[in-house]
Amino acid sequence: MPQSSIARAILILGFGLVLMLGAAAVWMTMKPATQTSSVTSSGEALIGGPFELVDQFGEARNDADFLGDYMLIYFGYTYCPDVCPTSLGIMTQAIDQLETKDAERAARIKPVFITVDPERDDVETMKVYAEHFHPNMVAMTGSKEQVESAARAYRVYYAKVDDDGSSDYLMDHSSIFYLMGPDGKYVKHFTHNDDSTSIATALAEVVETK
């Protein structure tokens, strides 16, 4: 075989080897990314997280205080004319209904109310308001930054309505109950369209006894 043909064959063989190695390198680079994606895509809802607030008795509270029990949490504000008191009333009734059927499960649920209006909802205001609902309710407020951080962790929307600078204003906000598990992770949610009976039934199904 002529030397030129041999050289050309070697060149082609070398080029083919480079392509194979390159393809292998690309595959090895992409493979871990694919595996990582499948692992991190667990389907868990990105709801919940750390918070630092103050309860209606002036005690500092954070998310770690509720680990080991279930937390049924609602964001609203005490000056809310109808949605918030109705929702918190439904929350109270649901826990009461569960307690009549299964007191052990009901005892594991901590009802929590977090204000989205810290400018007006101070500790004393939260204390008086919470007394109208479940006796075990933990009502929490904090600085503007603390409330913003908690609301962000729970994907809660809120905003002042027609803010003209006066103290007489309404707050627009999402109206959802979040049930968080003993590990602090999201379990289930309810909306203001769910009645107390359906919520109590759902809680009985998902809340585990110790």
C-alpha positions in Angstrom: 0.0 0.0 0.0 1.4 3.5 -0.9 2.6 5.5 2.0 0.1 8.2 1.3 -2.8 5.7 1.6 -1.3 4.4 4.9 -1.0 7.9 6.2 -4.6 8.7 5.2 -5.9 5.6 6.8 -4.0 6.4 10.0 -5.5 9.9 9.9 -9.0 8.7 9.4 -8.6 6.1 12.2 -7.2 8.8 14.5 -10.0 11.2 13.7 -12.6 8.4 14.4 -10.9 7.6 17.7 -11.1 11.3 18.7 -14.8 11.4 17.9 -15.5 8.3 20.0 -13.6 9.7 22.9 -15.4 13.0 22.6 -18.8 11.3 22.5 -17.8 9.2 25.6 -16.7 12.3 27.4 -20.0 14.1 26.6 -22.0 11.1 27.8 -20.1 10.9 31.0 -20.6 14.6 31.6 -24.3 14.4 31.0 -25.0 11.2 32.9 -24.4 12.5 36.5 -26.6 15.5 35.7 -29.4 13.2 34.6 -29.1 11.1 37.7 -29.0 14.1 40.0 -32.1 15.5 38.4 -34.0 12.3 39.0 -33.0 12.3 42.6 -33.8 15.9 43.4 -37.1 15.8 41.6 -38.8 14.0 44.5 -42.2 15.7 44.0 -42.1 17.3 47.4 -43.9 20.6 47.6 -41.6 23.6 48.3 -43.7 24.8 51.2 -42.5 25.5 54.7 -39.2 26.4 56.3 -37.5 28.2 59.1 -39.2 31.2 60.8 -38.6 33.3 63.9 -41.6 35.0 65.4 -43.2 36.0 68.7 -46.4 34.3 70.1 -49.4 36.0 71.8 -47.6 35.7 75.2 -44.5 37.5 74.0 -42.4 34.3 73.8 -40.0 33.9 70.9 -41.1 31.0 68.7 -39.5 29.3 65.7 -40.3 26.3 63.5 -38.2 23.9 65.6 -40.7 24.4 68.5 -43.3 22.5 66.5 -41.2 19.5 65.4 -42.7 16.2 66.6 -46.3 17.3 66.2 -48.4 18.4 63.3 -48.9 22.1 62.6 -52.1 23.4 60.9 -51.1 26.9 59.9 -53.0 29.8 58.5 -51.8 33.3 57.5 -54.2 36.2 57.9 -54.7 39.3 60.1 -56.9 40.3 63.0 -58.6 43.3 61.2 -59.8 41.0 58.5 -63.6 41.5 58.3 -64.8 38.0 57.3 -62.4 35.6 55.6 -59.9 35.2 58.5 -62.4 34.7 61.3 -64.4 32.3 59.2 -61.3 30.3 58.3 -60.0 30.2 61.8 -63.5 29.2 63.0 -63.5 26.3 60.5 -60.0 25.3 61.7 -61.2 25.3 65.3 -64.4 23.3 64.5 -62.4 20.7 62.5 -60.0 20.0 65.4 -62.9 19.9 67.8 -64.7 17.4 65.6 -61.6 15.2 65.4 -61.2 15.4 69.1 -64.6 13.9 69.8 -63.8 10.9 67.6 -60.0 10.5 68.2 -58.6 12.7 71.0 -55.1 11.2 70.6 -54.8 12.3 67.0 -56.4 15.7 67.7 -53.8 16.4 70.4 -51.0 16.1 67.9 -52.3 19.0 65.9 -51.1 22.5 66.8 -53.3 25.2 65.3 -51.1 28.2 64.3 -52.1 31.7 63.1 -49.5 34.0 61.7 -50.4 37.6 60.9 -49.5 39.3 57.6 -50.2 42.7 59.2 -47.5 43.2 61.8 -47.9 46.9 61.7 -51.2 46.6 63.6 -51.1 43.1 65.0 -48.9 43.4 68.0 -48.6 40.8 70.8 -51.6 42.0 72.8 -53.8 42.2 69.8 -52.9 38.7 68.8 -53.6 37.5 72.3 -57.1 38.9 72.4 -57.9 37.7 68.9 -56.7 34.1 69.5 -59.0 33.8 72.5 -61.9 33.6 70.2 -60.7 30.4 68.6 -59.1 27.1 69.6 -57.6 27.2 73.1 -54.4 25.7 71.9 -53.9 28.2 69.1 -50.5 29.7 68.8 -50.9 33.2 67.3 -47.7 34.8 66.1 -46.4 38.2 64.9 -43.0 39.8 64.5 -41.2 42.4 62.7 -42.0 43.2 59.1 -39.0 41.3 57.9 -39.7 38.3 60.1 -43.3 38.1 58.8 -42.1 38.5 55.2 -39.6 35.6 55.7 -42.3 33.3 57.1 -44.8 34.1 54.4 -42.1 33.6 51.7 -41.3 30.1 53.1 -45.0 29.1 52.9 -45.5 30.7 49.5 -48.1 33.1 51.0 -49.2 36.1 49.1 -50.3 39.3 50.8 -50.5 43.0 50.1 -52.1 46.2 51.4 -55.3 47.2 49.5 -55.6 50.9 48.6 -52.7 52.0 50.9 -53.2 55.7 51.3 -51.0 55.9 54.4 -53.8 55.7 56.9 -54.2 53.0 59.6 -57.6 52.0 58.2 -56.8 49.5 55.4 -57.4 46.0 54.3 -55.0 43.3 53.4 -55.3 41.1 50.3 -53.9 37.6 51.1 -54.1 34.0 50.1 -56.4 31.9 52.3 -55.0 28.4 52.7 -54.5 26.0 55.7 -51.2 24.1 55.5 -50.8 20.9 57.4 -47.1 20.3 58.2 -45.8 17.0 59.5 -43.8 16.2 62.6 -40.7 16.6 60.5 -41.7 20.1 59.5 -42.5 19.1 55.9 -45.6 19.8 53.9 -48.3 17.1 54.2 -51.6 18.6 52.8 -53.4 21.8 52.4 -57.0 23.0 52.5 -58.7 26.1 51.2 -61.5 28.3 52.5 -63.9 26.2 50.4 -63.3 23.2 52.6 -65.7 22.8 55.5 -64.9 21.7 59.0 -66.2 18.2 58.5 -64.2 17.4 55.4 -61.0 18.8 57.0 -61.6 16.8 60.2 -62.1 13.6 58.0 -58.9 14.4 56.1 -56.9 15.0 59.3 -58.1 11.7 60.7 -56.7 10.0 57.7 -53.3 11.5 57.6 -52.4 12.4 61.2 -50.5 9.5 62.8 -50.5 8.7 66.5 -47.3 8.4 68.4 
